[in-house]
Amino acid sequence: MKLHILKTLALAAALACSAAHADTLKVSNYTGGGAADAFSGAFLNLGSFDTVTTQPWQVSNLTTNGSFVAFCLERLVPVSAAAFGAGETYTASAYTSAAVVNLFNGFYGSALTSANSAAAFQLALWELLEDSANTKDLFAGNFNLTGYDFNLSTADFGTATTLATSMLAGTGAASDSYQLTMWDARGSQDLISAVAAPIPEPSTYALMAGGLGIMGYLARRRRQA
């Protein structure tokens, strides 16, 4: 009984992760950065495929009455009519892919400053997600922009791809820290959002250290048994 209680306390203290939860989200075009149309109409022309937007989304969380900005995780999956209308059910979970986390930590802070930087950030994100070879090359591999262009766009294709290449190379990266959330929906495009990572209080470090210490104690008890 005592060991069971210790194990429960250890897991609670050492595993600082949040459980997945479902919220109703309403998606609309991002209108930040001053003019309402500053980011609208930035579509990537995929030839025989439907055009896909490279603009970020403004998302209203109807469950919590909050709002946030999100980027696209699924390039060829559209946002559903429900998400644009009364709201779509999304499941939230932590997103921890190292390459994507590094991209956000380095460039998310400047991604919303212009249509070009937003498009560049989205292109760099798709490259990391879709190119399994991790070439970080927008014009080679699975995600290949050769022959593509922006259509009806407020963003310039050449400028955006140059910026995206710099982001993928880590050129001029900042040293911010973000916690990423993936928003998954069965009938709509998956999204990713970011919030600044909180600085842990000293008491948090003490709790985690205590939890790890208990887990180490339990491991020694098992070896001695």
BAFI-3210 file (N, C-alpha, C; in Angstrom, 3 decimals, decimal comma, padded with zeros to 6 digits):
// residues 225
n [1|2|3|4|5|6|7|8|9|10|11|12|13|14|15|16|17|18|19|20|21|22|23|24|25|26|27|28|29|30|31|32|33|34|35|36|37|38|39|40|41|42|43|44|45|46|47|48|49|50|51|52|53|54|55|56|57|58|59|60|61|62|63|64|65|66|67|68|69|70|71|72|73|74|75|76|77|78|79|80|81|82|83|84|85|86|87|88|89|90|91|92|93|94|95|96|97|98|99|100|101|102|103|104|105|106|107|108|109|110|111|112|113|114|115|116|117|118|119|120|121|122|123|124|125|126|127|128|129|130|131|132|133|134|135|136|137|138|139|140|141|142|143|144|145|146|147|148|149|150|151|152|153|154|155|156|157|158|159|160|161|162|163|164|165|166|167|168|169|170|171|172|173|174|175|176|177|178|179|180|181|182|183|184|185|186|187|188|189|190|191|192|193|194|195|196|197|198|199|200|201|202|203|204|205|206|207|208|209|210|211|212|213|214|215|216|217|218|219|220|221|222|223|224|225]
n.u [000,834|001,926|003,983|002,460|001,168|003,383|004,302|002,191|002,308|004,812|004,514|002,622|004,043|006,341|005,647|004,874|002,553|-000,179|-003,519|-005,240|-007,904|-011,228|-012,447|-014,693|-014,114|-014,019|-013,142|-011,522|-010,377|-007,150|-006,722|-004,875|-002,105|-002,670|-004,066|-007,157|-007,086|-004,498|-003,276|-004,840|-005,909|-003,544|-002,617|-001,340|-000,598|-001,342|-001,399|-003,009|-004,200|-006,364|-006,126|-004,235|-004,263|-001,787|-001,932|-002,168|-004,575|-007,287|-008,555|-011,388|-012,117|-014,838|-015,544|-013,999|-014,136|-011,943|-009,264|-007,006|-004,102|-003,479|-001,595|-001,480|-001,494|-002,089|-001,719|-003,271|-005,819|-008,929|-010,298|-013,196|-016,698|-018,199|-016,307|-015,792|-018,238|-020,628|-018,916|-016,396|-015,596|-012,613|-009,756|-007,393|-003,885|-000,552|002,206|005,242|007,352|010,718|011,993|009,946|009,284|011,684|011,544|009,336|010,298|012,354|011,258|008,520|007,805|008,199|006,637|004,094|004,198|004,001|002,504|004,302|006,156|004,469|003,557|006,036|006,706|004,664|005,250|007,806|007,075|005,416|007,384|009,031|007,191|006,392|008,549|010,173|012,831|014,095|015,388|015,217|014,785|013,020|012,568|012,963|012,588|009,825|008,031|007,789|008,298|008,781|007,883|005,568|003,519|002,414|-001,016|-003,328|-002,392|-001,309|001,189|004,597|005,970|008,720|010,031|008,869|009,650|012,403|012,670|011,586|013,486|015,657|014,607|014,436|017,106|017,846|018,760|019,339|017,761|015,633|015,599|013,325|010,752|008,309|005,197|003,606|000,491|-001,401|-004,263|-006,695|-009,017|-011,599|-013,071|-011,913|-009,250|-006,189|-004,685|-002,108|-000,997|000,574|001,860|003,593|006,092|005,756|007,806|009,142|008,279|010,373|009,327|008,149|010,312|011,312|009,231|009,237|011,820|011,542|009,649|011,083|013,060|011,607|010,809|013,306|013,937|011,963|012,767|015,208|014,282|012,927|015,042|016,393|014,628]
n.v [-001,201|001,218|001,557|001,804|004,260|005,966|005,622|006,701|009,389|010,048|009,840|011,816|014,087|014,107|013,832|016,212|016,875|017,751|016,510|015,374|017,273|018,149|020,825|023,312|024,940|027,941|029,062|031,661|034,105|035,443|038,652|040,365|042,667|045,222|046,409|044,990|043,213|042,387|039,870|038,279|036,201|034,898|032,479|029,299|028,177|025,119|023,877|021,266|020,634|021,768|025,195|026,236|027,915|030,153|031,792|032,637|031,445|032,934|031,962|031,220|030,052|028,483|027,079|027,886|030,575|031,941|033,047|032,554|032,448|030,373|027,976|025,948|022,383|020,357|020,317|019,711|019,349|020,738|023,478|022,846|023,438|023,633|024,487|027,028|028,057|027,482|026,200|023,708|020,525|020,082|018,252|018,858|018,593|018,246|019,293|018,129|017,786|018,064|019,524|021,186|022,576|023,986|025,643|027,271|028,434|029,943|031,642|032,245|034,516|036,605|035,894|036,866|039,429|040,327|039,655|038,277|037,168|035,540|033,735|032,606|031,343|029,426|027,891|026,893|025,363|023,387|022,144|020,939|019,170|017,501|016,583|013,821|013,185|015,255|017,366|020,075|021,731|023,703|023,247|020,631|017,099|015,632|017,738|019,974|022,926|023,577|025,091|026,118|028,831|031,862|032,768|035,323|036,951|038,583|038,232|037,894|035,497|034,885|036,391|035,263|032,528|032,787|033,852|031,681|029,706|030,757|030,576|027,782|027,191|028,291|030,847|033,891|033,306|033,722|033,547|032,554|030,855|028,444|026,795|024,267|023,475|020,949|020,890|018,740|017,515|015,426|016,013|018,234|020,548|019,986|021,941|024,108|025,753|028,297|029,221|031,401|029,834|029,202|030,422|028,229|028,181|028,263|026,413|024,571|023,283|022,054|020,295|018,618|017,545|016,208|014,303|012,836|011,871|010,147|008,266|007,214|006,034|004,044|002,482|001,493|-000,041|-002,037|-003,331|-004,355|-006,141]
n.w [000,000|000,833|-001,062|-003,342|-002,938|-002,874|-005,485|-006,956|-006,115|-007,113|-009,892|-010,317|-009,629|-011,252|-013,924|-015,872|-017,694|-019,813|-020,090|-023,035|-024,444|-025,522|-027,481|-028,800|-031,759|-033,683|-036,822|-038,583|-041,037|-040,447|-039,119|-038,134|-037,551|-038,423|-041,216|-042,303|-044,427|-044,607|-044,520|-046,051|-048,800|-049,521|-051,321|-052,210|-055,337|-056,528|-058,972|-060,490|-058,127|-055,438|-054,470|-051,637|-048,531|-047,287|-045,207|-041,702|-039,248|-037,494|-034,476|-032,593|-029,448|-028,546|-026,362|-024,173|-024,398|-025,277|-027,503|-030,271|-032,449|-035,240|-037,180|-040,181|-040,138|-041,888|-045,126|-047,444|-046,550|-046,147|-044,176|-042,374|-043,204|-040,932|-039,049|-040,004|-039,572|-037,247|-035,530|-034,902|-033,500|-031,865|-030,779|-028,351|-027,869|-026,545|-028,576|-029,620|-031,421|-032,156|-034,268|-035,208|-032,884|-032,548|-034,808|-034,156|-031,764|-032,779|-034,779|-034,626|-033,254|-035,053|-037,141|-037,578|-038,483|-041,090|-044,328|-045,955|-044,100|-042,624|-044,582|-045,247|-042,830|-042,674|-044,979|-044,287|-042,094|-043,308|-044,876|-042,909|-041,831|-043,945|-045,465|-045,292|-045,480|-044,342|-045,709|-045,694|-047,824|-049,943|-052,596|-053,307|-052,658|-050,767|-050,206|-052,479|-054,121|-056,730|-059,697|-058,667|-057,429|-055,800|-055,751|-056,453|-054,340|-051,319|-050,549|-051,593|-053,696|-054,178|-052,169|-049,866|-050,011|-049,860|-047,275|-045,864|-046,389|-044,969|-042,399|-042,108|-042,115|-039,773|-039,641|-038,109|-035,923|-033,100|-029,465|-028,179|-026,256|-026,614|-025,930|-027,654|-029,184|-030,651|-032,622|-033,309|-035,638|-036,838|-039,140|-040,305|-041,124|-039,437|-036,842|-035,486|-032,595|-030,532|-027,350|-025,140|-023,280|-019,835|-017,134|-014,888|-011,418|-008,457|-006,643|-008,309|-009,539|-007,253|-006,636|-008,890|-008,656|-006,261|-007,003|-008,940|-007,278|-005,608|-007,504|-008,178|-005,730|-005,597|-007,760|-006,804|-004,657|-006,015|-007,317|-005,123|-004,084]
ca.u [000,000|002,808|004,665|001,472|000,980|004,603|004,345|001,203|002,844|005,948|004,023|001,948|005,020|007,387|005,114|004,160|001,947|-001,609|-004,323|-005,949|-009,271|-011,951|-013,069|-015,338|-013,368|-014,518|-011,964|-011,731|-009,130|-006,394|-006,827|-003,942|-001,080|-003,129|-005,153|-007,935|-006,754|-003,035|-002,826|-005,834|-005,664|-002,229|-002,856|-000,296|-001,193|-000,811|-001,699|-004,245|-004,777|-006,978|-005,184|-004,237|-003,879|-000,580|-002,162|-002,554|-005,999|-007,755|-009,406|-012,140|-012,459|-016,184|-015,666|-013,351|-014,299|-010,636|-008,929|-005,582|-003,705|-003,020|-001,111|-002,001|-000,672|-002,450|-001,753|-004,286|-007,110|-009,552|-011,044|-014,577|-017,742|-018,595|-015,298|-016,003|-019,576|-021,016|-017,826|-016,013|-014,981|-011,189|-009,091|-006,100|-002,832|000,767|002,969|006,616|008,367|011,851|012,250|008,875|009,469|012,796|011,059|008,516|011,142|013,205|010,670|007,099|007,682|008,180|005,839|002,828|004,475|003,663|002,014|005,455|006,728|003,495|003,632|007,324|006,631|003,823|005,999|008,851|006,400|005,058|008,615|009,434|006,180|006,143|009,760|010,695|014,295|014,601|016,343|015,036|014,896|011,663|012,478|013,370|011,982|008,382|007,390|008,598|007,584|009,188|006,776|004,417|003,571|001,261|-002,093|-004,182|-001,729|-000,676|002,571|005,430|006,477|010,176|010,394|008,438|010,477|013,732|012,536|011,371|014,776|016,437|014,035|014,828|018,542|018,049|019,444|018,718|016,755|015,535|015,746|012,073|010,359|006,865|004,522|002,791|-000,703|-001,999|-005,718|-007,030|-010,447|-011,830|-013,628|-011,368|-007,790|-005,534|-004,039|-001,101|-000,927|001,702|001,826|004,899|006,278|005,931|009,043|008,744|008,604|011,281|008,592|007,905|011,524|011,409|008,253|009,718|012,981|011,025|009,020|012,138|013,721|010,751|010,883|014,595|013,824|011,171|013,583|016,182|013,545|012,631|016,271|016,787|013,631]
ca.v [000,000|002,373|001,712|002,282|005,689|006,645|005,594|007,655|010,719|010,263|010,091|013,109|015,162|014,105|013,890|017,485|016,925|017,980|015,539|015,878|017,676|018,567|022,142|023,739|026,062|028,639|029,525|032,749|034,654|036,292|040,055|041,154|043,403|046,483|046,326|043,756|042,288|042,304|038,490|037,513|035,907|034,320|031,089|028,620|027,553|023,763|023,317|020,505|020,544|022,984|026,110|026,175|029,209|030,224|032,761|032,034|031,500|033,458|030,910|031,512|028,850|028,714|026,382|028,667|032,002|032,505|033,118|032,399|032,350|029,014|027,656|024,694|021,178|019,461|021,230|019,393|019,122|022,056|023,786|022,442|024,463|023,781|025,301|028,404|028,480|027,415|025,653|022,309|019,926|019,786|017,700|019,512|017,822|018,873|018,958|018,202|017,506|018,954|020,427|022,180|023,411|024,898|026,644|028,223|029,182|030,868|032,575|032,543|035,894|037,535|035,307|037,571|040,842|040,671|038,528|037,503|036,380|034,502|032,715|031,933|030,464|028,286|027,051|026,196|024,350|022,271|021,447|020,085|018,134|016,624|016,038|012,812|013,156|016,430|018,092|021,509|022,364|023,917|022,906|019,237|016,211|015,413|019,046|020,581|024,081|023,845|025,317|026,688|030,276|032,387|033,210|036,336|036,980|039,763|037,847|037,684|034,122|034,878|036,887|034,301|031,320|033,148|033,919|030,325|029,013|031,263|029,990|026,371|027,151|028,843|032,130|034,979|032,775|034,293|032,547|032,485|029,506|028,310|025,514|024,086|022,643|020,463|020,827|017,678|017,340|014,386|016,521|019,541|020,701|020,067|023,228|024,180|027,072|028,451|030,210|031,529|028,865|029,861|030,165|027,494|028,709|027,382|025,321|023,566|022,482|021,228|019,221|017,667|016,852|015,268|013,191|012,007|011,180|009,028|007,237|006,552|005,188|002,869|001,626|000,777|-001,045|-003,180|-004,082|-005,031|-007,173]
ca.w [000,000|000,926|-002,330|-004,309|-002,694|-003,316|-006,945|-007,429|-005,882|-008,002|-011,241|-010,325|-009,504|-012,264|-015,269|-016,008|-019,007|-019,738|-020,798|-024,197|-024,170|-026,716|-027,450|-030,041|-032,323|-034,865|-037,555|-039,535|-041,560|-039,523|-039,516|-037,335|-038,267|-038,982|-042,190|-042,197|-045,511|-044,708|-044,692|-046,792|-050,202|-049,800|-051,679|-052,969|-056,507|-056,634|-060,282|-060,576|-056,799|-054,949|-053,844|-050,171|-047,987|-046,469|-044,139|-040,426|-038,910|-036,215|-033,930|-031,378|-028,686|-028,042|-025,085|-023,109|-024,731|-025,589|-028,924|-030,551|-033,853|-035,533|-038,515|-040,732|-040,078|-042,992|-046,274|-048,437|-045,891|-045,962|-042,970|-042,627|-043,169|-039,533|-038,368|-040,448|-039,185|-035,835|-034,728|-035,097|-032,321|-031,990|-029,606|-028,135|-027,209|-026,650|-029,778|-029,107|-032,434|-031,887|-035,389|-035,244|-031,700|-032,839|-035,748|-033,409|-030,837|-033,510|-035,741|-034,450|-032,780|-036,191|-038,227|-037,767|-038,727|-042,463|-045,124|-046,415|-043,007|-042,275|-045,628|-045,091|-041,664|-043,034|-045,913|-043,528|-041,281|-044,185|-045,256|-041,788|-041,615|-045,081|-046,084|-044,363|-045,568|-043,621|-046,553|-045,448|-049,140|-050,434|-054,009|-053,475|-051,672|-050,799|-050,302|-053,534|-054,655|-058,101|-060,620|-057,978|-057,213|-055,087|-056,611|-055,816|-053,041|-050,753|-050,267|-052,770|-053,649|-054,045|-050,836|-048,851|-050,058|-049,346|-045,822|-045,358|-046,438|-043,837|-041,185|-042,050|-041,809|-038,439|-039,753|-037,376|-034,993|-031,756|-028,400|-027,441|-025,853|-026,752|-025,779|-028,847|-029,069|-031,887|-032,588|-034,255|-035,903|-037,844|-040,378|-040,661|-041,118|-038,136|-036,621|-034,424|-031,974|-029,615|-026,268|-024,500|-022,198|-018,533|-016,400|-013,683|-010,098|-007,715|-006,013|-009,337|-009,630|-006,051|-006,752|-009,879|-008,095|-005,274|-007,706|-009,518|-006,172|-005,188|-008,536|-008,008|-004,534|-005,957|-008,616|-005,948|-003,883|-006,889|-007,540|-003,898|-003,742]
c.u [000,870|003,501|003,702|001,254|002,186|004,681|003,371|001,702|003,982|005,491|003,358|002,941|005,960|006,873|004,273|003,594|000,445|-002,355|-005,001|-007,376|-009,902|-012,616|-013,749|-014,664|-014,075|-013,328|-012,352|-010,374|-008,462|-006,414|-005,904|-002,992|-001,564|-004,305|-005,831|-007,559|-005,251|-002,549|-003,774|-005,382|-004,299|-002,398|-001,686|-000,968|-000,553|-001,204|-003,039|-004,920|-005,507|-005,899|-005,315|-003,703|-002,605|-000,735|-002,461|-004,060|-006,209|-008,777|-010,075|-012,496|-013,800|-016,417|-015,133|-013,544|-012,954|-010,418|-007,420|-005,364|-003,150|-002,498|-001,596|-000,993|-000,921|-002,700|-002,923|-005,630|-007,742|-010,128|-012,520|-015,530|-018,195|-017,616|-015,418|-017,338|-019,800|-019,919|-017,641|-015,366|-013,535|-010,679|-007,701|-005,132|-001,498|001,483|004,440|007,692|009,497|012,064|011,206|008,969|010,582|012,371|010,237|009,376|011,980|012,468|009,188|006,893|007,625|007,260|004,584|003,014|004,137|003,135|003,171|006,024|005,769|003,514|004,927|007,285|005,795|004,543|007,084|008,240|006,008|006,287|009,052|008,471|006,165|007,383|010,439|012,216|014,936|015,653|016,331|015,266|013,492|011,478|013,015|012,656|010,476|007,594|008,231|007,796|007,978|007,959|005,542|004,589|002,384|000,244|-002,993|-003,665|-001,268|000,774|003,315|006,112|007,983|010,630|010,058|009,303|011,895|013,719|012,384|012,675|015,676|015,921|014,472|016,306|018,838|018,718|018,670|017,674|016,811|015,658|014,498|011,774|008,841|006,412|003,535|001,621|-001,174|-003,503|-006,161|-008,545|-010,623|-012,265|-013,072|-009,851|-007,246|-004,727|-002,981|-001,039|000,203|001,389|003,215|004,999|006,482|007,268|008,674|009,165|009,568|010,569|008,299|009,116|011,650|010,454|008,715|010,905|012,535|010,400|010,044|012,876|012,926|010,808|012,209|014,586|013,061|011,969|014,597|015,494|013,254|013,880|016,686|015,843|014,000]
c.v [001,254|002,633|002,242|003,790|006,475|006,718|006,611|009,089|011,040|010,597|011,452|014,256|015,256|014,249|015,140|017,603|017,070|016,954|016,195|016,234|018,206|019,916|022,404|025,013|026,622|029,321|030,642|033,258|035,551|037,735|040,950|041,954|044,682|046,310|044,969|042,741|042,060|040,889|037,683|037,255|035,352|032,826|030,538|027,868|026,182|023,095|022,604|020,346|021,847|023,889|026,027|027,495|029,120|031,263|032,026|032,173|032,200|032,461|031,387|030,193|029,097|028,025|027,226|030,170|032,696|032,575|032,983|032,353|030,950|028,934|026,262|023,555|020,243|020,299|020,968|019,026|020,487|022,235|023,529|023,633|024,702|024,662|026,769|028,963|028,450|026,861|024,166|021,798|019,539|019,196|018,302|018,575|018,520|018,387|019,184|017,858|018,532|019,970|021,537|023,120|024,418|025,997|027,707|029,068|030,234|031,955|032,884|033,995|036,915|037,058|036,102|039,061|041,273|039,436|037,654|036,621|035,272|033,374|031,923|030,940|029,229|027,338|026,254|025,094|023,148|021,469|020,482|018,925|017,087|016,000|015,096|012,742|014,320|017,186|019,587|022,307|022,473|023,476|021,513|018,396|016,114|016,719|019,882|021,695|024,429|023,981|025,912|028,191|030,662|032,934|034,182|036,670|038,359|039,482|037,600|036,318|034,084|035,320|035,855|033,046|031,589|033,223|032,524|029,531|029,455|030,693|028,539|026,216|027,691|030,194|033,219|034,547|033,484|033,178|032,524|031,034|029,423|026,891|025,388|023,155|022,247|020,345|019,891|017,564|016,290|014,962|017,842|019,521|020,759|021,362|023,113|025,613|027,097|029,486|030,251|030,557|029,592|029,510|029,464|028,202|027,765|026,194|024,207|022,666|021,551|020,054|018,167|016,874|015,823|014,065|012,265|011,235|009,982|007,903|006,486|005,608|003,910|001,904|000,836|-000,312|-002,280|-004,018|-004,891|-006,184|-008,523]
c.w [000,000|-000,397|-003,395|-004,164|-003,175|-004,828|-007,532|-007,278|-006,842|-009,412|-011,347|-010,313|-010,686|-013,679|-015,432|-017,415|-018,859|-020,569|-021,987|-023,812|-025,445|-026,499|-028,789|-030,544|-033,554|-035,537|-038,517|-040,016|-040,529|-040,018|-038,693|-038,202|-038,913|-039,908|-042,138|-043,269|-045,639|-044,996|-045,576|-048,222|-050,516|-050,051|-052,488|-054,105|-056,722|-057,948|-060,292|-059,221|-056,454|-054,363|-052,330|-049,628|-047,168|-045,368|-042,835|-040,215|-037,579|-035,678|-032,646|-030,708|-028,013|-026,705|-023,938|-023,271|-024,947|-027,096|-029,092|-032,053|-034,091|-036,966|-038,901|-040,582|-041,261|-044,248|-047,211|-047,824|-045,633|-044,572|-043,267|-042,591|-041,735|-038,778|-038,759|-039,964|-037,690|-034,942|-034,959|-033,823|-032,623|-030,676|-029,498|-027,437|-027,421|-027,908|-029,471|-030,135|-032,331|-033,007|-035,444|-034,045|-031,941|-033,814|-035,025|-032,476|-031,558|-034,260|-035,550|-034,022|-033,889|-037,311|-038,538|-038,065|-040,146|-043,176|-045,591|-045,314|-042,576|-043,300|-045,518|-043,941|-041,979|-043,993|-045,191|-042,668|-042,129|-044,604|-044,143|-041,585|-042,713|-045,699|-045,115|-044,381|-044,828|-044,414|-046,258|-046,722|-049,719|-051,878|-054,303|-052,421|-051,802|-050,917|-051,245|-054,210|-056,086|-059,004|-059,970|-057,807|-056,339|-056,085|-055,849|-054,425|-052,630|-050,389|-051,578|-052,659|-053,424|-052,667|-049,751|-048,848|-049,569|-047,823|-045,217|-045,342|-045,283|-042,521|-041,020|-041,703|-040,415|-038,447|-039,012|-036,375|-033,654|-030,720|-027,527|-027,067|-025,852|-026,421|-026,931|-028,565|-030,455|-031,672|-033,705|-034,391|-036,997|-039,177|-040,832|-040,570|-039,691|-038,045|-035,541|-033,901|-030,959|-028,551|-025,645|-023,327|-020,879|-017,910|-015,097|-012,399|-009,399|-007,078|-007,001|-009,506|-008,428|-006,125|-007,738|-009,355|-007,065|-005,928|-008,322|-008,427|-005,697|-006,201|-008,459|-006,815|-004,852|-006,844|-007,802|-005,140|-004,731|-007,135|-006,312|-003,535|-004,355]
res [m|k|l|h|i|l|k|t|l|a|l|a|a|a|l|a|c|s|a|a|h|a|d|t|l|k|v|s|n|y|t|g|g|g|a|a|d|a|f|s|g|a|f|l|n|l|g|s|f|d|t|v|t|t|q|p|w|q|v|s|n|l|t|t|n|g|s|f|v|a|f|c|l|e|r|l|v|p|v|s|a|a|a|f|g|a|g|e|t|y|t|a|s|a|y|t|s|a|a|v|v|n|l|f|n|g|f|y|g|s|a|l|t|s|a|n|s|a|a|a|f|q|l|a|l|w|e|l|l|e|d|s|a|n|t|k|d|l|f|a|g|n|f|n|l|t|g|y|d|f|n|l|s|t|a|d|f|g|t|a|t|t|l|a|t|s|m|l|a|g|t|g|a|a|s|d|s|y|q|l|t|m|w|d|a|r|g|s|q|d|l|i|s|a|v|a|a|p|i|p|e|p|s|t|y|a|l|m|a|g|g|l|g|i|m|g|y|l|a|r|r|r|r|q|a]
***
